Amino acid sequence: MKFKKLGTTDLDVSLICLGTMTWGTQNSEKEAHEQMDYSVAHGINFFDTAEIYSVPPNAESYGKTEIIIGNWFTERKNREKIILASKVAGPGCSWIRGGKNNFNEKKIGEAIDGSLKRLKTDYIDLYQLHWPERSTNYFGKRDYSEDKSEGEWHSFESILEALQKFIKKGKIRYIGMSNETPFGLSNYIELSKSKGLPRMMSVQNPYNLVNRTYEIGMSEISLREKCGLLVYYPLAAGALSGKYRNGKMPKNSRQALFKGWERHLNPLAMKAYDEYFKLAKENDLTMVQLAQSFVNSRPFVTSNIIGATSIAQLKENIDSINIELSDEIIEKINQIHNNNPNPSP
């Protein structure tokens, strides 16, 4: 396993992070425990979860994943060996504290206490804002457009002030954000400097061969400010495995079971998958190996959050850590990207 520093902290997190969002819906508790055991045995020390998991998010699935992780901690008695990340939900989910104004001190406190109880721990190493309160372009929305009906949202400063109180109480150690834009990231970083407030240590955004939008405005900030990317959707919700090519729809796949990920199967994305399939085959790689090793190689990436519903998938994802792509392969990847840039944001 390879390791990188989390932001400016002294924490060394594994370059492969174990994603957990399927546990409780697509995966049973037994299967989740097997995944955690396998991951730890192969050098992973970084787990990522959220109060809203498992997915698809609804009132019934809320909190299930954290409960499963908490039970594993209790059984294995190894909490101190894991760097644990979780998230507070943004607005829009009516079953979570009324669904709006989620980032005030009271509601953040309720979210943290709920997660700590489910996770059966007294601290969370990295606590992240799952998505912004303000209206902006995330969750597949390509471009920003002003929404005059967005309503009020808490200022960046007030959010940092609230999080600072929970850091001082020892309930959370460090903070990060998710589904953010250059506007949000730069504001948080500057406020931490000018006001002496806690520093955002990471950004969890989507990034993969068919969605390299992070490189446009975010990667420079990540590198210059040491606030690296925690990648989600490195396989474009499974599409970069190639399993949906040629009109296929595997029976128990996410796309077959649930709605909400259709953007990964649009015609331009499907064209790109065919090109990456050819490139992988020419170099004796699977599409998964090509996609994951590309993400692992990016200098602005702190950790690559992998998700799997089987041990076989988990093994292939973890093993990507041992693959080094040649300059020639990277050049061909960039050629495909230039001919069909970001077809699946």
C-alpha positions as CSV (number, residue, x, y, z in Angstrom):
1,M,0.0,0.0,0.0
2,K,1.0,3.6,-0.6
3,F,0.3,6.5,1.8
4,K,-0.1,10.2,1.6
5,K,-0.5,13.0,4.2
6,L,-4.0,14.2,4.8
7,G,-3.8,17.9,4.1
8,T,-1.4,19.5,6.6
9,T,-2.1,16.9,9.3
10,D,0.3,14.3,10.6
11,L,-2.1,11.5,9.4
12,D,-0.8,9.1,6.8
13,V,-3.8,7.8,4.9
14,S,-3.7,4.9,2.5
15,L,-3.9,5.9,-1.2
16,I,-6.8,3.5,-1.5
17,C,-9.7,4.4,0.8
18,L,-12.5,1.9,1.5
19,G,-15.9,3.3,0.4
20,T,-18.9,2.0,2.3
21,M,-22.1,3.4,0.8
22,T,-23.5,0.0,-0.4
23,W,-23.4,-1.5,3.0
24,G,-26.9,-2.0,4.3
25,T,-28.6,-2.1,0.9
26,Q,-26.6,-3.9,-1.7
27,N,-24.3,-5.6,0.9
28,S,-25.2,-7.4,4.1
29,E,-23.4,-6.7,7.4
30,K,-21.5,-10.0,7.1
31,E,-20.3,-9.0,3.6
32,A,-19.3,-5.5,4.8
33,H,-17.3,-7.0,7.7
34,E,-15.5,-9.3,5.2
35,Q,-14.7,-6.3,3.1
36,M,-13.3,-4.4,6.0
37,D,-11.2,-7.4,7.1
38,Y,-9.8,-7.9,3.6
39,S,-9.0,-4.2,3.2
40,V,-7.1,-3.9,6.5
41,A,-5.2,-7.1,5.7
42,H,-4.1,-5.4,2.5
43,G,-2.8,-2.2,4.0
44,I,-5.9,0.1,4.0
45,N,-6.2,2.3,7.0
46,F,-8.7,4.8,5.7
47,F,-12.5,4.3,5.7
48,D,-15.1,6.8,4.3
49,T,-18.8,6.8,5.3
50,A,-21.6,9.3,5.9
51,E,-24.7,9.6,8.0
52,I,-26.9,9.4,4.8
53,Y,-25.6,6.0,3.8
54,S,-26.5,3.4,2.6
55,V,-27.6,4.5,-0.8
56,P,-29.9,5.2,-2.5
57,P,-30.6,7.6,0.4
58,N,-34.0,7.4,2.1
59,A,-35.5,7.3,5.6
60,E,-35.1,3.5,5.8
61,S,-31.5,3.3,4.7
62,Y,-30.3,6.3,6.8
63,G,-27.5,5.5,9.2
64,K,-27.4,1.8,8.3
65,T,-23.8,1.9,7.1
66,E,-22.4,3.6,10.2
67,I,-24.2,1.0,12.4
68,I,-22.4,-1.8,10.4
69,I,-19.0,-0.1,10.9
70,G,-19.7,0.5,14.6
71,N,-20.5,-3.2,15.1
72,W,-17.2,-4.1,13.3
73,F,-15.2,-1.8,15.6
74,T,-16.8,-3.5,18.6
75,E,-16.1,-7.0,17.4
76,R,-12.6,-6.3,16.2
77,K,-11.6,-3.9,18.9
78,N,-9.4,-1.9,16.5
79,R,-10.9,1.5,16.3
80,E,-7.5,3.2,16.8
81,K,-6.0,1.5,13.7
82,I,-8.5,3.1,11.3
83,I,-8.6,6.7,10.1
84,L,-12.3,7.2,9.9
85,A,-14.1,9.8,7.8
86,S,-17.8,10.6,7.9
87,K,-20.1,13.4,6.7
88,V,-23.0,15.6,7.7
89,A,-25.8,15.8,5.1
90,G,-26.5,19.0,3.3
91,P,-30.1,20.2,2.6
92,G,-32.8,18.4,0.7
93,C,-33.5,15.3,2.6
94,S,-36.7,15.9,4.6
95,W,-36.0,12.9,6.9
96,I,-32.7,14.5,8.1
97,R,-33.3,17.2,10.7
98,G,-36.1,18.8,8.6
99,G,-34.1,18.9,5.4
100,K,-32.8,22.5,5.5
101,N,-30.5,24.9,7.4
102,N,-28.3,21.8,8.2
103,F,-25.0,23.6,8.8
104,N,-25.8,25.6,12.0
105,E,-24.1,24.6,15.2
106,K,-27.1,22.8,16.7
107,K,-27.8,20.6,13.7
108,I,-24.1,19.8,13.1
109,G,-23.9,18.8,16.7
110,E,-26.9,16.5,16.4
111,A,-25.4,15.0,13.3
112,I,-22.0,14.4,15.0
113,D,-23.6,12.8,18.1
114,G,-25.8,10.6,15.9
115,S,-22.8,9.4,13.9
116,L,-20.7,8.8,17.0
117,K,-23.4,6.7,18.6
118,R,-23.9,4.6,15.4
119,L,-20.2,4.2,14.9
120,K,-19.7,3.3,18.5
121,T,-16.7,5.6,18.9
122,D,-16.0,8.9,20.7
123,Y,-14.3,10.7,17.8
124,I,-14.3,11.0,14.0
125,D,-10.9,11.6,12.3
126,L,-12.2,13.6,9.3
127,Y,-15.7,15.2,9.4
128,Q,-16.9,16.4,6.0
129,L,-19.7,18.6,4.7
130,H,-21.4,16.2,2.3
131,W,-22.7,18.9,-0.1
132,P,-23.1,22.7,0.1
133,E,-26.2,24.4,1.5
134,R,-26.0,27.0,-1.3
135,S,-27.2,26.2,-4.9
136,T,-24.2,25.3,-7.1
137,N,-23.1,22.8,-9.6
138,Y,-22.6,19.4,-8.1
139,F,-24.2,15.9,-8.4
140,G,-23.8,15.8,-12.2
141,K,-24.7,19.4,-12.9
142,R,-22.1,20.6,-15.4
143,D,-22.4,24.4,-15.3
144,Y,-23.3,26.9,-12.6
145,S,-26.4,29.1,-13.1
146,E,-27.7,31.5,-10.5
147,D,-30.7,30.3,-8.5
148,K,-32.5,33.3,-7.1
149,S,-34.9,31.1,-5.1
150,E,-32.1,29.2,-3.3
151,G,-32.9,30.9,0.1
152,E,-30.5,31.6,2.9
153,W,-27.4,29.6,3.6
154,H,-24.9,29.7,6.4
155,S,-21.8,31.7,5.8
156,F,-18.5,29.9,5.3
157,E,-17.2,31.6,8.5
158,S,-20.1,30.6,10.6
159,I,-19.7,27.0,9.5
160,L,-16.0,26.9,10.4
161,E,-16.8,28.5,13.8
162,A,-19.4,25.8,14.5
163,L,-17.0,23.0,13.5
164,Q,-14.2,24.5,15.6
165,K,-16.3,24.0,18.7
166,F,-16.6,20.3,18.0
167,I,-12.9,20.0,17.3
168,K,-12.2,21.6,20.7
169,K,-14.6,19.1,22.3
170,G,-12.6,16.3,20.8
171,K,-15.6,14.9,18.9
172,I,-13.9,15.5,15.5
173,R,-10.2,15.9,14.7
174,Y,-10.1,17.5,11.3
175,I,-12.6,18.8,8.7
176,G,-13.1,18.5,5.0
177,M,-15.7,19.1,2.3
178,S,-17.4,17.3,-0.5
179,N,-19.0,18.2,-3.8
180,E,-17.4,21.6,-3.7
181,T,-16.4,24.2,-6.3
182,P,-13.4,26.6,-6.5
183,F,-15.5,29.3,-5.0
184,G,-16.2,27.2,-1.9
185,L,-12.8,25.7,-1.5
186,S,-10.9,29.1,-1.9
187,N,-13.2,30.8,0.6
188,Y,-12.8,28.1,3.2
189,I,-9.0,28.2,2.8
190,E,-8.7,31.9,3.0
191,L,-11.0,32.2,6.1
192,S,-8.9,29.6,8.0
193,K,-5.9,31.8,7.3
194,S,-7.4,35.2,8.1
195,K,-9.6,34.3,11.0
196,G,-7.5,31.5,12.6
197,L,-10.3,29.0,12.0
198,P,-10.0,25.2,11.3
199,R,-8.5,24.4,8.0
200,M,-10.2,22.2,5.4
201,M,-7.9,19.2,4.9
202,S,-9.6,17.6,1.9
203,V,-12.2,17.8,-0.8
204,Q,-14.3,14.7,-1.8
205,N,-15.4,15.2,-5.4
206,P,-16.0,12.8,-8.3
207,Y,-13.0,12.2,-10.6
208,N,-12.4,9.6,-13.3
209,L,-11.5,9.1,-16.9
210,V,-14.8,10.4,-18.1
211,N,-15.1,13.2,-15.6
212,R,-11.8,15.2,-15.2
213,T,-13.6,18.5,-14.4
214,Y,-11.7,18.7,-11.1
215,E,-8.6,19.5,-13.1
216,I,-10.1,22.7,-14.5
217,G,-10.3,24.9,-11.4
218,M,-9.8,22.7,-8.3
219,S,-6.6,20.8,-8.8
220,E,-4.3,23.9,-8.7
221,I,-5.8,24.9,-5.3
222,S,-5.4,21.3,-4.0
223,L,-1.7,21.3,-4.9
224,R,-0.8,24.8,-3.8
225,E,-2.8,24.7,-0.6
226,K,-2.2,21.1,0.4
227,C,-5.9,20.3,0.4
228,G,-6.0,17.1,-1.7
229,L,-8.8,15.3,-3.5
230,L,-10.5,12.3,-2.0
231,V,-11.8,10.7,-5.2
232,Y,-15.3,9.3,-5.4
233,Y,-16.7,7.5,-8.5
234,P,-13.3,6.5,-9.8
235,L,-15.1,4.0,-12.0
236,A,-18.0,6.4,-12.9
237,A,-20.5,4.5,-10.8
238,G,-19.2,1.2,-12.2
239,A,-19.4,2.1,-15.9
240,L,-15.6,2.2,-16.3
241,S,-15.5,-1.5,-15.5
242,G,-17.0,-2.0,-19.0
243,K,-20.0,-4.0,-17.7
244,Y,-22.5,-1.7,-19.4
245,R,-20.9,-1.8,-22.9
246,N,-22.6,-3.2,-25.9
247,G,-26.1,-2.7,-24.4
248,K,-25.5,-4.9,-21.4
249,M,-27.3,-4.4,-18.1
250,P,-26.1,-6.8,-15.5
251,K,-29.0,-8.0,-13.3
252,N,-27.8,-6.9,-9.9
253,S,-25.8,-3.8,-11.0
254,R,-26.5,-0.4,-9.5
255,Q,-27.8,0.9,-12.8
256,A,-30.3,-2.0,-13.0
257,L,-31.4,-1.7,-9.4
258,F,-31.7,2.0,-8.9
259,K,-32.3,5.3,-10.5
260,G,-30.0,8.3,-10.3
261,W,-26.9,7.3,-12.1
262,E,-28.1,7.3,-15.7
263,R,-25.8,10.2,-16.6
264,H,-22.9,7.8,-16.7
265,L,-24.5,5.9,-19.6
266,N,-25.1,8.8,-22.0
267,P,-24.0,8.3,-25.7
268,L,-20.8,10.3,-25.4
269,A,-19.7,8.5,-22.3
270,M,-20.5,5.1,-23.9
271,K,-18.2,6.2,-26.8
272,A,-15.4,7.0,-24.4
273,Y,-15.8,3.6,-22.6
274,D,-15.2,1.8,-25.9
275,E,-12.0,3.8,-26.5
276,Y,-10.7,3.1,-23.0
277,F,-11.6,-0.6,-23.4
278,K,-9.5,-0.8,-26.5
279,L,-6.6,1.0,-24.8
280,A,-6.7,-1.3,-21.8
281,K,-6.8,-4.4,-24.0
282,E,-3.9,-3.2,-26.1
283,N,-1.8,-3.0,-22.9
284,D,-3.0,-6.2,-21.2
285,L,-5.0,-4.4,-18.6
286,T,-8.6,-4.5,-17.6
287,M,-10.7,-1.3,-17.8
288,V,-10.8,-1.3,-14.0
289,Q,-7.0,-1.5,-13.8
290,L,-6.6,1.3,-16.3
291,A,-9.2,3.6,-14.7
292,Q,-8.0,3.1,-11.1
293,S,-4.3,3.3,-11.8
294,F,-4.9,6.6,-13.7
295,V,-6.7,8.1,-10.7
296,N,-4.0,6.8,-8.3
297,S,-1.3,8.5,-10.3
298,R,-2.7,12.1,-10.1
299,P,-0.5,14.4,-7.9
300,F,-3.5,16.2,-6.5
301,V,-5.2,13.0,-5.3
302,T,-4.8,12.2,-1.6
303,S,-6.8,9.0,-1.6
304,N,-9.0,7.1,-4.1
305,I,-12.3,5.9,-2.5
306,I,-13.1,2.5,-4.0
307,G,-16.5,0.8,-3.6
308,A,-17.3,-2.8,-4.2
309,T,-20.1,-5.2,-3.7
310,S,-18.0,-8.4,-3.9
311,I,-14.5,-9.4,-2.7
312,A,-13.5,-10.0,-6.3
313,Q,-14.3,-6.4,-7.2
314,L,-12.5,-5.2,-4.0
315,K,-9.4,-7.2,-4.8
316,E,-9.1,-5.8,-8.4
317,N,-9.6,-2.3,-7.1
318,I,-7.0,-2.6,-4.4
319,D,-4.5,-4.3,-6.6
320,S,-4.5,-1.3,-8.9
321,I,-2.1,0.3,-6.4
322,N,0.7,-1.9,-8.0
323,I,0.1,-0.7,-11.6
324,E,2.3,2.1,-13.0
325,L,1.0,3.5,-16.3
326,S,3.7,4.4,-18.8
327,D,4.0,7.9,-20.3
328,E,2.8,6.5,-23.6
329,I,-0.4,5.2,-22.0
330,I,-1.0,8.5,-20.2
331,E,-0.5,10.3,-23.5
332,K,-3.1,8.0,-25.2
333,I,-5.5,8.6,-22.3
334,N,-5.1,12.3,-22.8
335,Q,-5.8,11.9,-26.5
336,I,-9.1,10.1,-25.8
337,H,-9.9,12.8,-23.2
338,N,-9.2,15.7,-25.6
339,N,-11.4,14.2,-28.3
340,N,-14.3,13.7,-25.9
341,P,-13.7,15.8,-22.8
342,N,-15.7,15.1,-19.6
343,P,-18.7,13.3,-21.2
344,S,-20.0,12.2,-17.8
345,P,-19.7,14.9,-15.1
